[in-house]
Amino acid sequence: MSASALRRPLRLLAISALALTAGLPAVTVARAATPAPALTAPNPSASSASSAFNDGATTYRPDAAAAGWLARQLVDGDHFESVFDGTAYPDQGLTIDAVLAFAAAGSADQAAARATDWLARPDILSGYLGDGTTEAYAGATAKLLLAAEVRGTAPSAFGGVDLPARLRSLLTPSGRFSDRSQWGDYSNAFGQSLALIALQRTPGGAPASAVDFLAAAQCADGGFPVAFGQATCTADTDATALAAQALAATGRSAKAKAGLDWLTAHQNADGGFAAAGATVSNANSTGLATAALLPGGRFISGLKGWSSLVKLQQGCSADPAVRGAVAYDATGFNPANAARATAQAVLGLSGQGLAGLSAHGARPSAPTLACPAPAARP
């Protein structure tokens, strides 16, 4: 199969869910000479600190430390790649995850700006969104539109593309945002939810038919499936976390509440959340669920999720090169999946939802985790 043929399925994998309205401080400190204090849980009523990160800044904040580590993993300082069959491909989806994570943590703004510029390159843009005529992908367009809004970049002229208009052109009579592609229609609840959240932030708002379509997809138990039109509606943690935010943002509070009820009912004993069909908690699903629960007022469940993410974060006893990163699950740190796990975990660690997420006021530098100085040898 040719490289160009591979890129479409790879892009689809990259459009993973991210739930991305509480503001939290991104507190940085001078490098500690004393043991670090206990990590502080997110406070939804707190306001962002105004001081910028300086070179060599450190932080006790789990979200800022995770974002700092993530920024240092960018290829050439501006993007991520995925490797398939020994070949590296640009991963626009993961790069957007990182941009949203940097905004949520209020840090690494220099890295976020470079990544946004990379995403706006014509070759990168068309490779992710499609050419807009024969190929146009709903989930990718929605996700990039949200990133442009979060960054404060004009979404109607992002890399020469009018993202809101492109996305609205993919709305079908049923209310579903669908792909226009030779590869078929891979649109799903992730893209539908992201489209509602992103378009709700535009002057025209989210189309009522699209809101109705997502609301009607809710399973009887309150959760949401990834794929539409299943013979048996099977709820998924990631899809439910996104859909609950989308419906809350568009005024469907009862539907959103039912989604949050489903999440709290499916939280594991360790405070984390598992992927559909699995039982073991993972950082990705936990980050997305926590980012829906805390802004949704489910503080007990949200703080349990937050605590489970902190337990997966690599602390001062870890190799300095991985401190701040978040492991995918309790089996330990794996560099193959750490970037995506960390990016989505940051959303939960910051307690921020997508509807009001903004990079405004984010600090430029990427801090490292503050750790005690090594004891001097006698």
N, C-alpha and C positions, 0 to 999 in steps of 0.2 A: 504494500500500500504506500502511496506517495506521501511525502511530508504534508502537503496541503490537504490530503484526504484525512490524515490523522488529526489535524488541528481542530476540526469541528467536534469530534467526540471528546477530545481533550478539553476544549473550551467548555463543553457541557459539564464535565466533571469539575471544572474550576468555578462554575456558578453554584457553589455550595451555599447552603443557607448561612446567613449571618444575621443575627438579630441585633440588631445594632440599635418628669423627665428630669431626671435629677442631676444637678451639677455637683461636682466633687472637686476638692482641692487637689492639686498635684504638688505636694510639698517636697521640696528638695532640701538637702542639708549638706554641710561640708563633710568631707570624708571622716567617718567616725573613728575616734580613738578609744571609744568605750563600746561595750556590747550594745547591739541594736535593741531598742525596746520592742515590746510585742506589737505585731502589725495591727493597724487600726481598721476596723470595718468601715464600709462606705457610709457616709452620712448624706442622705438625699437632700437635706436642707442646706448643706454647706455651699458656699460660693467659691469660685475658682480663685486661686492665688494669682497675684498679678506679676510677680517677679519672673523673669525669664531664666531658663536653664543656662548656665555658663559651661564652657568646656571643662570636662572633668567633673561635672556635677554628679552627686549621688543622691539617692532617695530611699526612704523607708517605705514608700508607697508601692504596694504590689503591682498596681496597674501601670504606674510610670516605669518601674523597673522592667516589667515585661515588655512594654513598648520600646524601651531603650535597647533591650537585647534584640528585639525584632528588627529595629532599624539597622543594627549592625550586621544583619544577615542579608540585606539587600544586595543583589548582584550588581556590581558597578555602582552601588549606592542609589539605585533608582527603580529596581524591579525584582521580581521573583521569577524563577523558572521551575518547570516540572520536567522530569526526565522520563522518557518513554522509549523502551527498547534501546537504551544507550544514547539516545539523542535528547538534547535539552531544548525545550520549547518555551517561549515566553508565557508566563502564567499571569494574565491580566486579572483574573478573578482573585487570586491570592494577593496580588499587589493591591487591589482595591480593598480587600479585607484589612491589609496593613494600614492603608490610608485612613480607614474608618477607626481602626484601633488607635492610631496616633491621635486622632481628634478626641476619642473617648477618654484617653489618658491625659490629654492636654499637654502633650510633649512630642518630641521628635518632629517638629514642624518643618525643619529644613529637609529632612528625609521625605516627609509627606509632599512637600512642594516639588521635589525632584521626581518623585514617583508620579505625581499628577502630570507633570510635563511629559514624562515618558508615555503615559497613557494617551496623551493628546497627539502623539506622533501619528501621521496618517497610516503608516504601515501597521502600527500596533493597534490603532483604532479600528481600522477595517477588518483586521484579523480577528478581532473580538466581537464586534457588532455585526459584521457582514457588510456588504457593499451598499445596503439600503434598498436595493431593487430586487434582484433574484435571491439574495441572502440577507435576512434581517432577523435578529434573535431577541426575543422579548425579555428574557431574564437578564441577559447581558446588558441590554439597553437600560433596563430599570436600575440595575446595580450601579452602572456607571453614572447615570443621571443623579442618583442619590449621592455618590461620591463627589460629583461636581458641586452639588448644592451644599454639602457639608464643608467643602473647601472654599466656598464663596466665589467659585469660578462661574462665569456666565454659562448656564447650561444650554442656552439656545445657540451658542457659537463655540462649542467645545471641540477643538481640533477641526473646525469647519463644519461640524454637524450640529443640527438643531435636535438635541436629545429629546426634549418633551414632544416635539412634533413627530419624531421618528417613533417614539413609544406609542403615542396615540394612534399612529397609522397601523399599529399591530393589534388594535382592539377589534375583536370580531363582534358580530351582531349578538352573540350569546352573552357578551360581557367578559369573555376570556381574552387575555393577551396571549397571542399565539405566534409561533415562529413562522416565518416565510422562508422556506429552505428546501433544497433538493434532498436534504438529509431527513426530512420529515419534521413533525412538530414535537419538540421535546419540552415545550413549556409546561410548567407545573406550579404548585402552590407557592414555592419559593419566589419565583418570578412574579406571580400575581400579587403576592403580598408586598414585595419590594416596589412594584409598580404603583400600588395604591399609596404607599408611604411617600414615595418620591413625588408623584403627581399631586398629592395633597399639599405639598409644599410649593406648588406653582400657583399662579393667579387663577387658573381655571379649575383647580381642585381635581380630585379623583372622580372619574366618571361614575355616576350612580349605578349604571349597569354592571360595571366591573366590581363595585362593592357588593352588589347583590349576588354576583356570581361566586365570589369567595365565601360570602356568608352562607350560601346554599350548599357549599361543599362540606360544611361542618358535619362530622360524624354524630351519631345519636349520643355518644358518650361525652361530647363536648370538644374532643380533639379534632385535629385536621390531618388529612392524608397528604402525602407528597404528590401523588399522581391523582389526577381528576378522573372521574368515571369508573372507579373500581367497582367490581361486582359486590365486594364486601368492603365497606369503608373501614380502613385501618389507620388509626391515628399515629402520628410520628411526632416526637419531641421537637425537633428542629422546625418542622412545618407549623406546628401549633404555636411555638414561641413567636414566629414571624407573623402568623395570621392574627394572633391576639393583638399584637402591636398595630397591625394595619387596620383592624376593625375598630380598635380604640381611637386611632387617629382620625377615622372617618365617621365617628359618631355612633357606631354600633356597639354600645357599651355592654348590652346583655350578651351578645355573641362573644365579645372579648372576655367578659367575666367567665363564661362557660369554658373558654379556652384556658384561662388561668386556673380554674378549678381542676381541669384535667391535668395540668402540669403538677399542681400540688399533690394530687392523688397518685401521681406516678413518680414521685421523687424517691430515690433510693435511701436506705437507712443511713448511708454515709453522707447524705446531703446532695449527692450528685445526680445526674440523669444519664440514662443509657440511650443508645441509638435504637431505632425500631428493630425489633426482633432479637435484641441483645439484653443482657441483664446487668453487665458491668458498667459503671459510670465512666464517662469520658469527658475530657475538658471541653471539646467542641460543643457537644449537646448541653453540657452544664453551663458553659458561658452564654449560649444563646438563651437558654431557659431563665437563667438568673437575670439577664438583661431585660427580659420581659416581666419577671416577677417583681423586681424592686421598683421600677417606674409604675407598675400596676398596683402598688400598695400592698403586695404580699410580702411584708418585711420578714416574717419568721422564716418562710420557705426561701426567700431570696437570700437571707443571711446564711442559711444553711448551705445554699449553693455557693455563696461567696467563700465560706470557710473551706469547702471541699476543694475549690480551685486553689486556694492558698496552700493547701497541703500538697498539691501537685507541682507547686512552683519550686524551682531549684534555688536553694538558699545559700547561705554563706559557707556551708560545709561542702558545697559542690565545686567542681572545677570553675575557676573564675570566668572561663570562656562561655559557660552556660548559665551563670547566675542570672536570675530573673526570668528565664525561659520557663514555660509550663509544659510538663509532660502530658502526653495524650491520656494516659491512664496510670494506674498505680503500679504497673509493671516496671516503670522507670523511664528515664529520658531516652528518646530515640530521635536522632537528628533528622530522620527521614520524614517524620510527621510533626516535628516540634514547631515549625513556623506556622502552620495552619492552626494547630492546637493553641498556640500562644496568641495568635491574632484574634481568634474567637473568644478565648478566655478573657482577654483584656476587656471586652464588652461587659462581661459579668463582673469582673473585678472593679470596674469603674461604676457599675450600677446604672449605666446610661442606656436609654432606648434610642431607636433610630429617628423617631418623629422630630425630636428637637436637637439632634446631634449637630454640633458645629465645631469647626476648627478655630473659630475666632478666639484670640487670646492664648492659643497654644504656645508653649515655650519652644524655642528653636532646637535646643540640644537634646540629645538622647542620654538620660542618666543611667548610671550603673547602680546596682543594689548596694546600699551602704552596709559595710561589714566592719567588724572590729579590726584594728591594725594587728598584724602578727606580733605576738609577744617577743620582746627583745631577748636575745640569747645572752646569758651571763658571760 
